[in-house]
Amino acid sequence: MAMATIGNSGAAERRVEDEIFRRGRDLRGSGFRTMLFAALAISILFLVVLLIQVFVDGWPVLDERFGDFWSGTLRSRSSDDKLGISQGMIGSFWIAVFVAVIAFPLGIAAAIYLEEYAPDNIVTKTIDIAIRNLAGVPSVVYGLLGLFLFVQTRELKDSTLYAGGITLAILVLPIVVITAAEAIRAVPSSLRQGAYGVGATKWDVIRTQILPFAAPGVLTGTLLALSRAVGEAAPLILVGAITGRLAPRDGSFLSLEQFSDRFTAMPIVIVGWVQESGRDAGFSAAAGAAIVVLLAFVISMNSVAVVLRNYFEKKRG
Amino acid sequence: MADISIPKPTTGLLTTDALAGPRSRARKEGAVKWILFSAALVSIAISVLIVLSLINEARVFILEVDWANTWGQQGWFPRQGLYDMPTLLVSSLIVTVVAMFVAGPLGLGAAVYLSEYASRRTRSLLKPILEILAGVPSVVLGFFALFFISPQVIERIGRNGWLVVGAIMIIVYVGMVFRWARQAMVAEPGTTLRTQLIRILTLTTLVALGLILIWWINDVAGSSDPASADFFTVKRSGQLAAAAVGVGILTIPLVASVSEDALAAVPEELRAASAGLGARKMTTTVQVVLPAAVSGIVAAFIIGISRALGETMVVFMAGGAADAARFTASPFDGGLTMTAGMASLATGTDNVVGEGLTFQSLYFVGLVLFIITLALNVMAGRYVSRVREKY
C-alpha cells in the first residue's frame, strides 16, 4: 500500500494543488447543490401544476355561471342550472364557527395553563403527552370518535351539523394548543417580572402583558387551525356528512335550526362530485370550480398566517 | 386592573395579610387557575374517549368475527362478511412506501437546500410557498391525483415504470461495482480486496432481490383476472400508485419542515470547524451537518410515514376502488388502504348500517391504524428529544 501511494504521489500533488487553487471546478459540489435545489423546485412545481390543473378544470363553470354556482344546490345532473355550492358553503361556515367557539378558547386556555401555571408533575406530563399524541392521530380516527359520541343510533340519519362541527373542533384543538404554547413561551420573562414588580397578580400579568405580546403567534395558530378544519373531509365522511343529494332547505345562511339537520361541507361536496364524475363527466368541472373556491379561502388564510408570523418574527428579531 | 389595590402603609407593622391584598383577589386568581387547568384536562379526556370508543366497538368485532374471514381471503368485502386484513395492510404499505419515495428525497433535499445553501432572500421567498403546499386540503390532492397524476403520469409510464426502476437499479449497480473495483486496484486507504468483494457481493444480492421483487409484483401479485375483479368490485378510475404520489406530495412539506428544524439545531461551530479544516461545502453538509442531524431526520421520516398511513381522502378518491377491493400487491391496481376502507364503509349506499359486523369492523380497522400511528409517533418523539438533549 505504501508503494502504491508513493507511485501515485505526482498525481496526488497535482490534485491537491488543483483543489487549493480551485483549478478543477467543483463539479460534484455544484451537482449536489443543483440536486438539492431541484428537490425544492419539484416540490413547488407540484403546487403550481396542481393550481393550474384545478383552474383549467374549474374556470369554465366559474366564468359562465358564477352567481348560480354560488347560490345553487346539490343536484343529480351536472347540466342542471341550479347546481352549486351554497349548502357546502353554509356547512363550512358553521364548522368554522364551531371551531372558533370551541377550539380557540379551550386551546388557548390550555396553552396558558401549560406555560404559566403547570407545576412539573405527573399530571402536567400526562397532559403534554396527550396533546402531542393527539396531534398525530389520523383524522379518520377523530371521525370514529365523532361517530361514537354523536351518532349513537348507528343510523346516520341522525348525523347533524353540530356533530361535524364539534368533531372538527376536537381535531384542531391540539394544533391550537401547541402553536399558542409556543407563542407564549417566546414572551420574554422581563415582561413578566416587570409586571410582578409593580404588584400585578398572575392573571393580571397574563391578561395585560403575556396575551397581548403573544397575540400574533396565537392568531397564526388559530388561522392555521381554521384552514385545516375547513379543508378536512375524512372525519366528516365518518360522522356522515352528505356526499350525494341534499334536499334544498328553506331558511337563511344564519338560521339556527339547521344545527339539527343533515349537512354537507365544501370538501364533502367536492368528494361527492368527484365520485359522480364517473357517471356524469360534467361533475369534474363542477368539482374543479368548488376546489377553486375552497382553495381561495384556505390559501388566503394560510398566507395571512405565514405573513403575520414572519412579520412579527422579524420585528422582534 | 381595577381590582389591584395597593396595601395601605398603615401605622404599625406591614403584615403579610396587608401584602396579600383583598381576599376576593386571591379567590379570583384561584378560580382562573382552575378554569385554565380544566381546559388543559380536556386533551386527556379526548385521548381517553378516543381509546374507549375504539376499544368499545372493536371488542365486539374481535369477539364475534369469524377469524377465518379476516386472513387469506380474496379481498376486503365487508358487506359480504369478508374482512381480509392483508388486503388493507398491503395496500397501506404500498401507498406509504411509494409516498415516502416521493416525499423522502424531495422533502429532505428541500430542507437541506433551504437550511444550508439558500440565501436569506431565497429562503424567505421559497419557504412560505412550501408552507402553502402544506395547507392544501387533501381533497384537492385527491382531485389532482385522480385527474392529473393518474392519466398523465402513471398511465403513461404505466407498468413500464418498473422497467425504468429496474434500469436505474442496474446502472447504479454497474457504477458502484466499477468504483469499488477501481478503489481496490489503486489500493485506496481503508479498502482491501476483501472489503471490496464483500461490498460488491452485498450489493449484488440486494439488486437481485429487488429485481425479483419487481418481477413478482408485475407478473404474479397483480390481480391477473380482470373478469373476477369486475365481478366483485365497482372499478373506478385511478390506482394506488397515483394516490400514493398524491399522498407523497402532501407529505413533502411535513418531512421538509421537521428535517429543517433538525438541521437548524446543528450548532454553527461544527460547520465553521469543518470549513476551517478545508472541507468543501458539500463535504461539510454530507459528512458533518447531516450526521449531526441524523436523529431529527429519522424522526422526520417516521412522522412522514405516520402521516402517509393516516391520509384518507387522496386514496379514497384516487385509489381506484369503491366499496370493496380485491387483494393486490401491485401499485398499478385499484385498492383500499385502511383509511380509505373506513371512508368507503361510511359512504356506501347503505352507509354503515350493513350486514353483521360492518359497523364494528370500522372501529377495528381504526384501532389497528391508531395503534400503528401511535407507535410511530412515540418513536419519532424519542428521536426528536434526542436531538434536543444533544445540542
Interface residues (C-beta under 8 A of the other chain):
Chain A: M1 A4 T5 N8 D26 R28 G29 F32 R33 M35 L36 F37 A38 A39 L40 I42 S43 I44 F46 L47 V49 L50 Q53 V54 D57 P105 L106 G107 A109 A110 I112 Y113 L114 Y117 A118 T126 I127 A130 I131 R132 N133 L134 G136 V137 P138 S139 V140 V141 Y142 G143 L144 L145 L147 F148 L149 R154 E155 L156 I170 L173 P174 V177 G199 A200 T201 K202 W203 D204 T208 L224 S227 R228 V230 G231 E232 A233 A234 I237 L238 G240 T243 P267 I270 V271 V274 Q275 G278 S284 A287 G288 I291 L294 L295 V298 I299 M301 N302 S303 V306 V307 N310
Chain B: M1 I4 I6 G21 R25 K28 E29 V32 K33 I35 L36 F37 A39 A40 L41 V42 S43 I44 I46 S47 L49 I50 S53 L54 N56 E57 P105 L106 G107 L108 G109 A110 V112 Y113 L114 E116 Y117 S124 L126 P128 I129 L130 E131 I132 L133 G135 V136 P137 S138 V139 V140 L141 G142 F143 F144 L146 F147 F148 V186 A187 P189 R236 S237 I249 I252 P253 A256 R280 K281 M282 T285 V286 I303 S306 L309 G310 E311 T312 M313 F316 M317 T339 M342 A343 A346 T347 N351 V352 V353 F359 L362 Y363 G366 L369 F370 T373 L374 L376 N377 V378 G381
